Amino acid sequence: MIRGFRWLPILALIAVTPLGGCLYRSHAVAHRSSMAPLQTATLNELIERINSGATKIQTLNATVNVSISEHGSKRGKITKYQEIYGYILVRKPAFLRVIGLFPLVQNRVFDIVSNDQQFKLWIPARNQFITGNNTVSAPSTQPFAGLRPQAIYDALLLRPIDLQNEIVVQEQSDSRTVTDPKTLKLVQQPDYLLNVIAHIGQKYYLSRKTLFDRTDMQPYEQIIYNECGAVMTDVWYYEYKEFEGVLFPTNIRILFPQEAYSVELKVMKLSMNAPITDEQFVLETPPGVHLGLE
């Protein structure tokens, strides 16, 4: 390999240096570990943390800033669109609406509505109205249709663990690098992981992973897979704040590796468990638009 040519000068030096010479000086490499006080939890306690948190939220009504980035085929090429203003409505078991607005003029950039089975997407600037199936896991060919509403729903509200139909395995990892708040140096800090294994018929597969920060036991990442083991959604959670007695992340970054999109949501205002009507999830097809299917 061409990379191996970098070693030729060193090999030549070894060949002409007396064996008694000292070519290298060894030294110990410091391994910095986090000094933060870490909490402990059992498997059942982590499951209960997710499931009890899921029962506390039945509806969400959020005002957010939305940043959407498109990741190009060339490494390192990222197109970041203008940050927009938006509203998010969520109602269990599976209703979602996301409205994106241009700043100042407040014209709609997009409007997405979803239930458990189907989504609708309206893009006024393109005069385009798209409908699709939430269960489709293949990459979308339509711009912005890659922002699967079900994936956004699952990012906002962690699914409860179904102990009757899912297998859960706890794992401890010490490989995460964090910044020490006192020294501002990079240190290694152990985490907890919950691996949730689901099944379709007789086939079992890794459904999702939830990673917990042991300083506060809050989830900081969730990875969702399809049946073939591909990562469909990778979600990062930052800056938890308390809303009506419930801790909720105010900065959520959602990556869609298959679709080559990422979405960042910054929560500006949030209310929980207020009534949201069926009419708020209705999106009629505007007259004269170009219809598309996914």
C-alpha positions as CSV (number, residue, x, y, z in Angstrom):
1,M,0.0,0.0,0.0
2,I,1.2,3.5,-0.7
3,R,0.6,4.4,3.0
4,G,3.4,2.0,3.9
5,F,6.0,4.2,2.2
6,R,6.0,6.5,5.2
7,W,7.8,3.9,7.1
8,L,10.8,3.5,4.7
9,P,12.9,6.3,6.2
10,I,12.5,4.8,9.7
11,L,13.5,1.3,8.5
12,A,16.5,2.7,6.8
13,L,17.6,4.5,10.0
14,I,17.2,1.3,12.0
15,A,19.5,-0.5,9.5
16,V,22.4,1.9,9.9
17,T,22.1,2.6,13.7
18,P,24.1,0.5,16.1
19,L,22.0,-2.0,18.0
20,G,23.2,-0.5,21.3
21,G,21.7,2.9,20.3
22,C,18.5,4.2,21.8
23,L,16.0,5.1,19.1
24,Y,12.9,5.5,21.2
25,R,12.1,6.9,24.6
26,S,9.0,5.5,26.2
27,H,6.7,7.4,28.4
28,A,3.4,6.7,30.1
29,V,0.3,8.1,28.5
30,A,-2.1,9.6,31.0
31,H,-5.6,8.2,30.9
32,R,-7.9,10.9,32.2
33,S,-11.1,9.6,33.8
34,S,-14.0,11.8,34.7
35,M,-14.1,12.8,38.4
36,A,-17.8,13.7,38.3
37,P,-20.0,11.8,40.8
38,L,-21.7,9.0,38.8
39,Q,-25.0,7.4,39.6
40,T,-25.7,3.7,39.4
41,A,-28.9,1.9,38.1
42,T,-30.0,-1.6,37.5
43,L,-31.6,-2.8,34.3
44,N,-35.1,-2.6,35.9
45,E,-34.5,0.9,37.1
46,L,-33.5,2.1,33.6
47,I,-36.5,0.5,32.1
48,E,-38.7,2.1,34.7
49,R,-37.1,5.5,34.0
50,I,-38.0,5.3,30.3
51,N,-41.5,3.9,30.9
52,S,-42.5,6.3,33.7
53,G,-41.2,9.2,31.6
54,A,-43.3,8.0,28.7
55,T,-46.5,8.0,30.8
56,K,-45.9,11.6,32.0
57,I,-46.4,13.1,28.5
58,Q,-49.6,12.6,26.5
59,T,-49.4,15.8,24.4
60,L,-46.8,18.4,23.4
61,N,-47.3,21.9,22.0
62,A,-43.9,23.4,21.2
63,T,-42.6,26.6,19.6
64,V,-39.2,25.8,18.1
65,N,-36.4,27.1,15.9
66,V,-35.7,24.5,13.1
67,S,-32.4,24.0,11.3
68,I,-32.3,21.5,8.4
69,S,-29.0,20.3,6.9
70,E,-28.6,18.2,3.8
71,H,-25.5,16.0,3.7
72,G,-24.0,15.7,0.2
73,S,-22.4,12.6,-1.3
74,K,-19.0,14.2,-1.1
75,R,-17.4,13.8,2.3
76,G,-17.7,16.9,4.4
77,K,-20.1,18.6,2.1
78,I,-23.1,19.9,4.1
79,T,-25.8,22.3,2.9
80,K,-27.5,24.1,5.8
81,Y,-30.7,25.8,5.0
82,Q,-31.9,29.0,6.6
83,E,-33.1,28.6,10.2
84,I,-36.8,28.8,10.3
85,Y,-39.5,29.2,12.9
86,G,-41.9,26.4,13.7
87,Y,-44.6,24.8,15.7
88,I,-44.9,21.1,16.8
89,L,-48.0,19.4,18.0
90,V,-47.8,15.8,19.4
91,R,-50.6,13.7,20.7
92,K,-50.3,10.1,21.7
93,P,-50.6,7.4,20.4
94,A,-49.1,8.6,17.1
95,F,-50.3,12.1,16.0
96,L,-47.8,14.7,14.9
97,R,-47.9,18.0,13.1
98,V,-44.9,20.2,12.3
99,I,-45.3,23.6,10.6
100,G,-42.2,25.4,9.4
101,L,-42.4,29.2,8.8
102,F,-40.1,31.7,7.3
103,P,-38.9,34.3,9.8
104,L,-40.6,37.7,9.8
105,V,-43.0,37.1,6.9
106,Q,-44.3,33.9,8.6
107,N,-45.1,32.2,5.3
108,R,-45.1,28.4,5.4
109,V,-42.0,26.5,4.4
110,F,-43.6,23.2,4.9
111,D,-46.5,21.5,6.8
112,I,-46.4,17.9,7.9
113,V,-49.2,15.9,9.4
114,S,-49.0,12.3,10.5
115,N,-50.9,9.6,12.2
116,D,-49.9,6.0,12.9
117,Q,-50.2,4.9,9.3
118,Q,-49.8,7.8,6.9
119,F,-48.2,11.2,6.5
120,K,-49.0,14.3,4.4
121,L,-46.4,16.9,3.4
122,W,-47.2,20.3,1.8
123,I,-44.4,22.4,0.4
124,P,-46.0,25.7,-0.8
125,A,-42.9,27.1,-2.5
126,R,-42.8,24.1,-4.8
127,N,-46.6,23.8,-5.1
128,Q,-46.1,20.2,-4.0
129,F,-48.3,17.9,-1.8
130,I,-46.9,14.5,-0.9
131,T,-48.5,11.6,0.9
132,G,-46.8,8.5,2.1
133,N,-46.7,5.5,4.4
134,N,-45.0,5.9,7.8
135,T,-43.8,2.3,7.7
136,V,-41.6,2.8,4.6
137,S,-38.0,2.4,5.6
138,A,-36.2,2.9,2.3
139,P,-34.6,6.3,1.5
140,S,-36.9,8.8,0.0
141,T,-36.4,10.2,-3.5
142,Q,-38.4,13.4,-2.8
143,P,-36.7,16.4,-1.2
144,F,-37.8,16.9,2.4
145,A,-40.0,13.8,2.3
146,G,-37.0,12.1,3.9
147,L,-38.1,13.9,7.1
148,R,-40.2,11.0,8.1
149,P,-42.8,12.2,10.7
150,Q,-42.7,8.9,12.6
151,A,-39.0,9.3,13.1
152,I,-39.5,12.9,14.4
153,Y,-42.3,11.5,16.7
154,D,-40.0,8.8,18.1
155,A,-37.2,11.4,18.6
156,L,-39.4,13.6,20.7
157,L,-41.1,10.9,22.8
158,L,-39.1,7.9,23.7
159,R,-41.1,4.7,23.2
160,P,-42.0,2.8,26.3
161,I,-40.4,-0.7,26.5
162,D,-42.8,-3.5,26.0
163,L,-41.5,-6.3,28.3
164,Q,-44.0,-8.7,26.8
165,N,-42.6,-8.5,23.3
166,E,-39.2,-6.9,23.6
167,I,-35.9,-8.1,25.2
168,V,-33.7,-5.6,27.0
169,V,-30.0,-5.9,27.6
170,Q,-28.1,-3.4,29.8
171,E,-24.5,-2.5,28.8
172,Q,-21.9,-0.3,30.4
173,S,-19.5,1.7,28.3
174,D,-16.5,3.9,29.3
175,S,-15.6,5.1,25.9
176,R,-17.5,8.4,25.8
177,T,-15.3,11.5,25.7
178,V,-16.7,14.5,27.6
179,T,-15.4,17.9,28.7
180,D,-14.7,18.2,32.4
181,P,-16.7,21.2,33.7
182,K,-13.9,22.3,36.1
183,T,-10.7,21.7,34.1
184,L,-12.3,22.0,30.6
185,K,-10.1,19.0,29.6
186,L,-11.3,16.0,27.7
187,V,-12.0,13.0,30.0
188,Q,-13.4,9.5,29.7
189,Q,-16.8,8.9,31.3
190,P,-18.7,5.6,31.6
191,D,-22.3,5.5,30.4
192,Y,-25.3,3.1,30.6
193,L,-26.8,1.6,27.4
194,L,-30.1,-0.1,27.0
195,N,-30.3,-2.4,23.9
196,V,-33.9,-3.1,23.0
197,I,-34.4,-6.3,20.9
198,A,-37.6,-6.7,19.0
199,H,-38.9,-9.4,16.7
200,I,-41.0,-9.9,13.6
201,G,-42.3,-13.5,13.5
202,Q,-39.3,-15.6,14.4
203,K,-36.7,-13.0,13.4
204,Y,-35.1,-11.0,16.2
205,Y,-33.3,-7.7,15.6
206,L,-31.8,-4.8,17.5
207,S,-34.6,-2.2,17.5
208,R,-33.0,0.7,19.3
209,K,-30.4,1.8,21.8
210,T,-30.8,4.4,24.5
211,L,-27.7,5.9,26.1
212,F,-27.8,7.5,29.6
213,D,-25.5,10.1,31.1
214,R,-24.6,8.8,34.5
215,T,-24.2,12.2,36.1
216,D,-27.9,12.9,35.8
217,M,-29.3,9.6,34.4
218,Q,-31.0,11.4,31.5
219,P,-30.9,9.9,28.0
220,Y,-28.4,11.8,25.8
221,E,-28.7,9.7,22.6
222,Q,-31.1,7.3,21.0
223,I,-30.3,5.1,18.0
224,I,-33.1,3.5,16.0
225,Y,-32.5,0.6,13.6
226,N,-34.5,-1.2,10.9
227,E,-34.9,-5.0,10.7
228,C,-31.7,-5.3,8.6
229,G,-29.5,-3.5,11.2
230,A,-29.2,-0.2,9.4
231,V,-29.3,3.0,11.5
232,M,-32.5,4.9,10.5
233,T,-32.4,7.6,13.1
234,D,-29.7,8.9,15.5
235,V,-31.0,11.4,18.0
236,W,-28.9,13.5,20.4
237,Y,-30.5,15.3,23.4
238,Y,-29.0,18.4,25.1
239,E,-29.9,21.0,27.7
240,Y,-32.7,19.5,29.7
241,K,-35.1,21.9,31.4
242,E,-38.1,21.4,33.6
243,F,-41.5,22.0,32.1
244,E,-44.5,21.5,34.3
245,G,-42.6,19.1,36.5
246,V,-41.1,17.1,33.7
247,L,-37.5,17.3,32.4
248,F,-37.4,17.7,28.6
249,P,-34.4,18.4,26.3
250,T,-34.5,21.9,24.7
251,N,-32.0,21.1,22.0
252,I,-32.6,18.0,19.9
253,R,-30.5,16.9,16.9
254,I,-32.0,14.3,14.7
255,L,-29.8,12.6,12.1
256,F,-31.3,10.6,9.2
257,P,-28.3,8.7,7.8
258,Q,-30.3,6.9,5.0
259,E,-31.9,10.1,3.9
260,A,-28.8,12.3,4.3
261,Y,-30.6,14.8,6.4
262,S,-30.3,16.2,9.8
263,V,-32.7,18.4,11.8
264,E,-32.0,20.4,14.9
265,L,-34.8,21.6,17.1
266,K,-34.3,24.3,19.6
267,V,-37.3,24.5,22.0
268,M,-38.3,28.1,22.7
269,K,-41.6,27.4,24.4
270,L,-43.3,24.2,25.5
271,S,-46.5,23.1,27.1
272,M,-47.5,19.6,28.0
273,N,-50.7,17.6,28.4
274,A,-53.1,20.4,27.2
275,P,-56.0,19.2,25.0
276,I,-55.2,19.0,21.3
277,T,-58.2,18.4,19.0
278,D,-58.5,16.1,15.9
279,E,-59.0,19.3,13.7
280,Q,-55.5,20.4,14.6
281,F,-54.1,17.4,12.7
282,V,-56.1,17.9,9.5
283,L,-54.2,19.0,6.4
284,E,-56.4,19.3,3.3
285,T,-55.0,19.1,-0.2
286,P,-54.7,22.7,-1.5
287,P,-56.3,23.2,-4.9
288,G,-54.1,23.1,-7.9
289,V,-51.0,21.6,-6.3
290,H,-48.8,18.9,-7.8
291,L,-49.5,15.6,-6.1
292,G,-46.8,13.1,-5.2
293,L,-46.6,9.7,-3.6
294,E,-44.0,8.1,-1.4
